[in-house]
Amino acid sequence: MEVKTRFAPSPTGYLHIGGVRTALFSWLYARHHQGKFVLRIEDTDRERSTQESVDAILQGMQWLGLDYDEGPYYQTQRFDRYQEVIQQLLDNNLAYRCYCSKEELDAMRQEQQKNKQKPRYDGRYREFKGTAPKGVDPVIRFKNPLEGKVVIDDLVLGEIIIDNKELDDLIIARSDGTPTYNLTVVVDDMDMQISHVIRGGDHVNNTPRQINMIRALGGSLPAYAHVPMILGGDGKRMSKRHGAVSVSVYEEQGYLPQALLNYLVRLGWAHGDQEIFTIDDMIQLFSLEHVNKAAATFDLDKLQWLNQHYIKSADNADLAQLFKQALSKHGISAASEPQVEKVVAVQKERVKTIEEMVQGSAYFFSDFEIYEEKPAKKFLNANGLTVLQAMREKFAVISDWNAENIHTEIQQYAEQSGLKLGKIAPPIRVAVCGSANSPSIDVTLELVGKNRVIERIDKAISHIQSQVE
């Protein structure tokens, strides 16, 4: 049997971390077994589904490199097929029209709650043969078996046994005729010959109902694997404050797709103590047997650590392309010197994200108007003025502007003045970079360029003199 998995998001919002992990596990399982991976857009909720969300899903999958062998299929394009199956169930007395009004259903629930019973549809129209009530557009319900049990051999959670008496008759078509989630999922998984359904643990309650429907339709059951949910650091369900935001936000913040995938594969799955996995490693090693049954905890610090590792390990030329794109989004042109790759080379050891690299590198490419308050107050003062005036003269006479010659001039001034480097570099750094943070001062000045360095030192000298006056 060919292994065939699917990722089936609803385009009613963004593609979030939990969804990506489900997609990754499904993709890895298919790739590990040389099978196929299907992308299916479950867009039957017409009121909430948007094209913007569809685009976000497709773009997110592309950015992450989770390629699919079939799809994207859209459920809204398969309504004729769903209607055909619904009619088949009706014709075979496996489904029926239910004429319960909203008021009738509310009264039913209230009575059950009063009697301390589990709220559920009581099947009152299951064998109805009379005249249909006027003014009520019926829903269609699946006739769930009244006896027996459903046994799920879950590949992650183990054996799950559900008594059919616990399940009521599921609505498979709304009063306007549109099919519901549980019906469309069953039909799609059968038609697309999905062999393994890997999805979030929140779908466990749907599985016995779907199994009964597949059996009623004479289909072959897929294997099921329900992946435990992801929790925030406080043990609560993931929310935006925990990092449950659109995958596009992680891209915008400068996370690398390899780092995000590496992090997500370790959320609930392990291979010994190994932390770093290439895509090839993941494909080779991934198995459902090693997916943890317990919920995973999202740790942003761990993701940043991994991202920093991937940035440090990245090829400078590849990183430079991402860096240029990020600079451009901030309106910073990197077309001219200094060379972007050189900036990347000196900054990649110092940052956790590409966005952090941009924030810490803007002074290489464009002038700034304001100094950071604390370092300016500490270093752009009378003592700093003396240093800047002296170094301005020394820098002006350097004909071959490179880090080695810059370092030599700074070292000579240190010897002449009796000042330590720790007293010389900070005023220069604040004057040229606007802050107290940069790579080594000689390399920084080389990359900023001689003319800009002189201009910025002149500006800082004027700034100090205006403060003194």
C-alpha positions as CSV (number, residue, x, y, z in Angstrom):
1,M,0.0,0.0,0.0
2,E,1.3,3.4,-0.9
3,V,1.6,5.8,2.0
4,K,-0.4,9.0,1.3
5,T,-0.9,11.7,3.8
6,R,-2.7,15.1,3.7
7,F,-2.7,18.5,5.3
8,A,-6.1,20.0,5.3
9,P,-6.3,23.5,6.8
10,S,-9.4,25.7,6.9
11,P,-8.8,29.1,5.4
12,T,-10.6,30.9,8.2
13,G,-7.4,32.5,9.6
14,Y,-3.7,32.4,9.4
15,L,-1.4,29.4,9.1
16,H,-0.2,29.1,12.7
17,I,2.5,27.1,14.5
18,G,0.2,24.1,15.4
19,G,-1.0,23.8,11.8
20,V,2.6,23.9,10.5
21,R,3.7,21.1,12.9
22,T,0.8,19.0,11.7
23,A,1.8,19.7,8.1
24,L,5.4,18.9,8.8
25,F,4.7,15.6,10.5
26,S,2.4,14.6,7.6
27,W,5.0,15.7,5.0
28,L,7.8,13.9,6.8
29,Y,5.9,10.7,7.1
30,A,5.1,10.7,3.4
31,R,8.7,11.5,2.4
32,H,10.1,8.9,4.8
33,H,8.0,6.2,3.1
34,Q,8.5,7.5,-0.4
35,G,4.8,8.2,-0.5
36,K,2.7,11.2,-1.5
37,F,1.6,14.4,0.4
38,V,-1.6,16.1,-0.4
39,L,-2.7,19.7,0.3
40,R,-6.4,20.1,0.7
41,I,-8.1,23.5,1.4
42,E,-11.2,22.8,3.5
43,D,-13.2,26.0,2.6
44,T,-16.8,24.9,3.0
45,D,-17.3,27.5,5.7
46,R,-18.1,30.2,3.2
47,E,-18.8,32.9,5.7
48,R,-15.4,32.7,7.4
49,S,-13.2,31.4,4.6
50,T,-11.2,34.1,2.7
51,Q,-8.9,34.2,-0.3
52,E,-6.4,36.1,1.9
53,S,-6.2,33.1,4.2
54,V,-5.8,30.7,1.3
55,D,-2.9,32.8,0.0
56,A,-1.3,32.9,3.4
57,I,-1.5,29.1,3.6
58,L,0.0,28.6,0.1
59,Q,2.8,31.2,0.7
60,G,3.6,29.7,4.1
61,M,3.9,26.2,2.7
62,Q,6.2,27.5,-0.1
63,W,8.4,29.5,2.4
64,L,8.8,26.4,4.5
65,G,9.6,24.2,1.6
66,L,6.8,21.8,2.3
67,D,6.0,20.8,-1.2
68,Y,2.9,18.8,-2.1
69,D,2.5,16.1,-4.7
70,E,-1.2,16.7,-5.2
71,G,-3.4,19.7,-4.8
72,P,-4.3,22.2,-3.6
73,Y,-7.7,20.7,-3.7
74,Y,-10.6,22.9,-2.7
75,Q,-13.7,21.5,-1.1
76,T,-16.0,24.2,-2.6
77,Q,-15.2,22.7,-6.0
78,R,-16.4,19.2,-4.9
79,F,-20.0,20.0,-3.8
80,D,-21.5,17.8,-6.5
81,R,-19.5,14.9,-5.2
82,Y,-20.7,15.5,-1.6
83,Q,-24.3,15.8,-2.7
84,E,-23.9,12.5,-4.5
85,V,-22.7,10.8,-1.3
86,I,-25.4,12.4,0.8
87,Q,-28.1,11.1,-1.6
88,Q,-26.4,7.6,-1.5
89,L,-26.7,7.5,2.3
90,L,-30.3,8.7,2.2
91,D,-31.2,6.1,-0.5
92,N,-29.6,3.3,1.6
93,N,-31.4,4.3,4.8
94,L,-28.1,5.3,6.3
95,A,-29.1,8.9,6.8
96,Y,-32.3,10.8,7.3
97,R,-33.9,14.3,7.4
98,C,-34.3,15.9,10.8
99,Y,-36.9,18.6,11.2
100,C,-36.0,19.8,14.7
101,S,-36.3,23.5,15.1
102,K,-33.8,25.5,17.0
103,E,-36.3,25.9,19.8
104,E,-37.0,22.1,19.9
105,L,-33.2,21.4,20.1
106,D,-32.8,24.0,22.9
107,A,-35.6,22.5,24.9
108,M,-34.1,19.0,24.4
109,R,-30.8,20.1,25.8
110,Q,-32.3,21.9,28.8
111,E,-34.3,18.8,29.7
112,Q,-31.2,16.6,29.4
113,Q,-29.2,19.0,31.6
114,K,-32.0,19.1,34.1
115,N,-31.8,15.3,34.3
116,K,-28.0,15.4,34.5
117,Q,-27.7,13.7,31.1
118,K,-25.1,14.3,28.5
119,P,-26.5,16.9,26.0
120,R,-27.1,15.1,22.7
121,Y,-29.6,14.7,19.9
122,D,-32.1,12.0,20.9
123,G,-32.8,10.6,17.4
124,R,-36.5,11.6,17.4
125,Y,-36.6,11.9,13.6
126,R,-34.4,8.8,13.0
127,E,-37.4,6.6,11.8
128,F,-39.9,9.4,11.1
129,K,-42.4,8.5,8.4
130,G,-45.0,11.2,8.9
131,T,-45.7,14.5,7.3
132,A,-42.9,16.9,7.4
133,P,-43.5,20.0,9.6
134,K,-44.2,23.2,7.7
135,G,-41.7,26.0,7.7
136,V,-38.7,23.9,8.7
137,D,-35.8,23.3,6.3
138,P,-34.4,19.9,7.5
139,V,-30.8,19.1,8.2
140,I,-29.6,15.6,7.2
141,R,-28.2,13.3,9.9
142,F,-26.1,10.2,9.5
143,K,-27.5,7.1,11.2
144,N,-24.8,6.2,13.7
145,P,-24.9,2.5,14.7
146,L,-26.8,2.1,18.0
147,E,-24.8,-0.9,19.2
148,G,-21.1,-1.9,19.3
149,K,-17.9,-0.1,19.8
150,V,-15.4,1.8,17.6
151,V,-11.8,0.8,18.2
152,I,-9.1,3.2,17.0
153,D,-5.6,1.9,16.9
154,D,-4.1,5.3,17.1
155,L,-0.4,5.4,16.0
156,V,0.4,8.0,18.6
157,L,-2.1,7.6,21.4
158,G,-2.6,3.9,21.3
159,E,-5.9,2.0,21.4
160,I,-9.0,4.2,21.9
161,I,-12.4,2.5,22.4
162,I,-15.6,4.4,22.0
163,D,-19.1,3.0,22.7
164,N,-21.5,3.8,19.8
165,K,-24.1,4.6,22.5
166,E,-22.0,7.7,23.3
167,L,-22.3,9.0,19.8
168,D,-25.4,10.8,18.5
169,D,-26.5,11.1,14.9
170,L,-24.2,13.5,13.2
171,I,-25.4,16.3,10.9
172,I,-23.9,15.8,7.5
173,A,-25.8,18.5,5.6
174,R,-27.0,21.8,6.9
175,S,-30.5,23.1,6.3
176,D,-29.3,25.1,3.3
177,G,-28.0,21.8,1.8
178,T,-24.2,22.5,2.3
179,P,-22.2,19.6,3.6
180,T,-20.6,19.6,7.0
181,Y,-16.9,19.1,7.9
182,N,-17.3,15.4,9.0
183,L,-18.9,14.4,5.8
184,T,-16.5,16.3,3.4
185,V,-13.5,14.9,5.3
186,V,-14.7,11.4,5.0
187,V,-15.5,11.7,1.3
188,D,-12.2,13.4,0.5
189,D,-10.1,10.9,2.4
190,M,-11.8,8.1,0.6
191,D,-11.6,9.6,-2.9
192,M,-8.0,10.7,-2.4
193,Q,-7.0,7.3,-1.0
194,I,-5.4,8.8,2.1
195,S,-3.6,6.0,3.9
196,H,-2.6,7.9,7.1
197,V,-4.5,10.8,8.7
198,I,-2.1,12.7,10.9
199,R,-3.8,15.6,12.7
200,G,-4.2,17.4,16.0
201,G,-5.5,15.7,19.1
202,D,-8.5,18.0,19.1
203,H,-9.9,15.8,16.3
204,V,-10.0,12.6,18.4
205,N,-13.7,13.1,19.1
206,N,-14.5,13.3,15.3
207,T,-12.6,10.1,14.5
208,P,-15.1,7.4,15.7
209,R,-17.9,9.2,13.8
210,Q,-15.9,9.4,10.7
211,I,-14.9,5.7,11.0
212,N,-18.6,4.7,11.2
213,M,-19.4,6.8,8.1
214,I,-16.5,5.3,6.1
215,R,-17.7,1.8,7.0
216,A,-21.3,2.7,6.0
217,L,-19.9,3.9,2.6
218,G,-17.9,0.7,2.2
219,G,-14.6,2.5,2.2
220,S,-11.2,1.4,3.5
221,L,-10.1,3.0,6.9
222,P,-7.0,5.0,7.0
223,A,-4.6,4.8,9.9
224,Y,-5.0,7.6,12.4
225,A,-2.4,9.4,14.4
226,H,-3.5,12.2,16.7
227,V,-0.7,14.6,17.7
228,P,-1.0,16.2,21.1
229,M,-1.5,19.9,21.3
230,I,1.1,22.6,21.9
231,L,0.9,24.6,25.1
232,G,2.4,27.9,26.1
233,G,5.1,28.1,28.7
234,D,2.5,28.7,31.4
235,G,0.8,25.3,30.5
236,K,-2.2,26.9,28.9
237,R,-3.4,26.5,25.3
238,M,-1.2,28.4,22.8
239,S,-2.3,32.0,22.1
240,K,-0.8,35.0,20.4
241,R,1.1,35.9,23.5
242,H,2.8,32.5,23.5
243,G,3.8,32.8,19.8
244,A,0.7,31.3,18.1
245,V,0.8,33.8,15.3
246,S,0.9,33.5,11.6
247,V,3.9,31.8,10.1
248,S,4.4,34.9,8.0
249,V,5.1,36.8,11.2
250,Y,8.1,34.5,11.9
251,E,9.3,35.2,8.3
252,E,9.0,38.9,8.8
253,Q,10.8,38.8,12.1
254,G,13.7,37.1,10.4
255,Y,13.5,33.5,11.4
256,L,14.9,31.0,8.8
257,P,12.5,28.3,7.6
258,Q,15.1,25.6,8.4
259,A,15.3,26.8,12.0
260,L,11.5,26.9,12.4
261,L,11.1,23.4,11.0
262,N,13.9,22.1,13.1
263,Y,12.2,23.6,16.2
264,L,8.8,22.3,15.3
265,V,9.9,18.7,14.6
266,R,11.2,18.6,18.2
267,L,7.9,19.7,19.6
268,G,6.6,16.3,20.6
269,W,9.1,14.2,18.6
270,A,12.6,13.1,19.5
271,H,15.5,11.1,18.3
272,G,17.7,10.5,21.3
273,D,19.3,13.7,22.5
274,Q,19.8,15.2,19.0
275,E,18.8,18.8,18.7
276,I,20.0,19.9,15.2
277,F,18.3,18.2,12.3
278,T,18.7,19.0,8.6
279,I,15.7,18.3,6.4
280,D,17.3,15.1,5.2
281,D,17.9,14.1,8.8
282,M,14.2,14.6,9.6
283,I,13.0,12.6,6.5
284,Q,15.4,9.7,7.3
285,L,14.7,9.5,11.1
286,F,11.0,10.6,11.5
287,S,8.6,8.0,12.8
288,L,5.2,8.2,14.5
289,E,6.4,5.7,17.1
290,H,8.6,8.4,18.7
291,V,5.9,11.1,18.8
292,N,5.2,11.9,22.5
293,K,1.7,11.3,23.8
294,A,2.0,14.3,26.1
295,A,1.4,17.9,25.1
296,A,4.5,19.9,23.9
297,T,5.5,23.3,25.3
298,F,6.4,26.1,23.0
299,D,9.6,27.9,24.1
300,L,10.5,31.0,22.1
301,D,14.0,31.1,23.7
302,K,14.7,27.7,22.2
303,L,13.5,28.7,18.8
304,Q,15.7,31.8,18.9
305,W,18.7,29.7,19.9
306,L,18.1,27.4,17.0
307,N,17.7,30.3,14.6
308,Q,20.9,31.8,15.8
309,H,22.6,28.5,15.1
310,Y,21.2,28.4,11.6
311,I,22.2,32.0,10.9
312,K,25.8,31.3,12.1
313,S,26.0,28.2,9.9
314,A,24.4,29.8,6.8
315,D,26.3,30.6,3.7
316,N,27.1,34.3,3.6
317,A,25.9,34.8,0.1
318,D,22.5,33.1,0.8
319,L,22.2,35.1,4.0
320,A,23.0,38.3,2.2
321,Q,20.0,37.9,-0.1
322,L,17.7,37.5,2.9
323,F,19.4,40.4,4.6
324,K,19.0,42.7,1.5
325,Q,15.3,41.8,1.3
326,A,14.8,42.7,4.9
327,L,16.7,46.0,4.5
328,S,14.5,46.9,1.6
329,K,11.3,46.4,3.6
330,H,12.7,49.0,6.0
331,G,13.4,51.4,3.1
332,I,17.1,50.9,3.4
333,S,19.0,50.6,0.1
334,A,22.0,48.2,0.1
335,A,22.9,48.7,-3.5
336,S,26.1,50.6,-2.8
337,E,29.1,49.8,-0.6
338,P,29.8,48.4,1.9
339,Q,29.3,45.0,0.5
340,V,26.3,43.3,2.1
341,E,28.1,40.0,2.4
342,K,30.9,41.7,4.4
343,V,28.3,43.1,6.8
344,V,26.6,39.8,7.1
345,A,29.9,38.1,7.8
346,V,30.7,40.4,10.8
347,Q,27.1,40.5,12.2
348,K,26.0,36.8,11.8
349,E,27.7,35.8,15.1
350,R,26.0,38.5,17.0
351,V,22.2,38.2,16.2
352,K,19.4,35.8,16.7
353,T,17.2,36.9,13.7
354,I,17.6,38.6,10.4
355,E,15.4,41.4,11.7
356,E,17.8,41.9,14.6
357,M,20.7,42.0,12.1
358,V,18.8,44.8,10.2
359,Q,18.2,46.8,13.3
360,G,21.8,46.5,14.3
361,S,23.2,47.3,10.8
362,A,21.3,50.2,9.4
363,Y,24.2,52.6,10.2
364,F,26.3,50.8,7.6
365,F,24.0,51.9,4.8
366,S,22.3,55.1,5.9
367,D,22.9,58.0,8.2
368,F,21.0,58.5,11.4
369,E,19.7,61.6,13.1
370,I,19.6,60.6,16.8
371,Y,22.1,59.0,19.1
372,E,21.0,56.4,21.7
373,E,20.5,58.5,24.8
374,K,22.5,56.6,27.4
375,P,25.7,55.9,25.4
376,A,25.6,59.4,24.0
377,K,25.4,60.9,27.5
378,K,28.2,58.6,28.7
379,F,30.6,59.0,25.8
380,L,29.8,62.1,23.8
381,N,31.2,64.5,26.4
382,A,34.3,66.5,27.0
383,N,36.5,63.4,27.3
384,G,34.9,62.0,24.1
385,L,35.5,65.3,22.3
386,T,39.3,65.0,22.9
387,V,39.3,61.4,21.5
388,L,37.2,62.3,18.5
389,Q,39.2,65.3,17.5
390,A,42.5,63.4,17.8
391,M,41.2,60.4,15.9
392,R,39.6,62.5,13.2
393,E,43.0,63.9,12.3
394,K,44.6,60.4,12.2
395,F,41.7,58.9,10.2
396,A,41.9,61.7,7.7
397,V,45.5,60.8,6.6
398,I,44.9,57.1,6.1
399,S,45.2,56.5,2.3
400,D,44.4,52.8,2.3
401,W,41.2,52.6,4.4
402,N,41.1,49.1,5.9
403,A,40.7,47.5,9.3
404,E,44.4,46.9,9.8
405,N,45.5,50.5,9.2
406,I,42.6,51.8,11.2
407,H,43.6,49.6,14.1
408,T,47.2,50.8,13.8
409,E,46.1,54.5,14.2
410,I,43.9,53.7,17.2
411,Q,46.7,51.7,18.8
412,Q,49.2,54.5,18.2
413,Y,46.9,57.1,19.8
414,A,46.4,54.8,22.8
415,E,50.2,54.7,23.3
416,Q,50.6,58.4,22.8
417,S,47.7,59.4,25.1
418,G,48.1,56.7,27.7
419,L,44.4,55.8,27.3
420,K,43.2,52.3,27.1
421,L,41.2,51.1,24.1
422,G,38.1,51.0,26.3
423,K,38.3,54.7,26.6
424,I,38.9,55.4,22.9
425,A,36.6,53.0,21.0
426,P,33.3,53.9,22.7
427,P,33.2,57.6,21.7
428,I,34.1,56.6,18.1
429,R,31.5,53.9,18.0
430,V,28.7,56.1,19.3
431,A,29.7,58.9,16.9
432,V,29.8,56.6,13.9
433,C,27.1,54.0,14.7
434,G,24.7,56.0,17.0
435,S,24.9,53.3,19.7
436,A,27.4,51.5,21.8
437,N,27.0,48.2,19.9
438,S,28.8,47.2,16.8
439,P,31.4,44.6,15.7
440,S,35.0,45.4,16.4
441,I,35.7,49.1,15.9
442,D,38.3,48.7,13.2
443,V,36.2,46.4,11.0
444,T,33.1,48.6,11.6
445,L,34.9,51.7,10.5
446,E,36.2,50.0,7.4
447,L,32.7,48.9,6.3
448,V,31.1,52.2,7.0
449,G,33.7,53.9,4.8
450,K,36.2,56.7,5.3
451,N,34.0,59.6,4.1
452,R,31.1,58.6,6.2
453,V,33.3,58.0,9.3
454,I,34.8,61.5,9.0
455,E,31.4,63.1,8.4
456,R,29.9,61.4,11.4
457,I,32.8,62.2,13.7
458,D,32.5,65.9,12.6
459,K,28.8,65.8,13.4
460,A,29.5,64.2,16.8
461,I,32.1,66.9,17.6
462,S,29.6,69.6,16.7
463,H,27.0,67.8,18.9
464,I,29.3,67.8,21.9
465,Q,30.4,71.4,21.4
466,S,26.7,72.5,21.2
467,Q,26.1,70.6,24.5
468,V,29.0,72.3,26.2
469,E,27.9,75.7,25.1
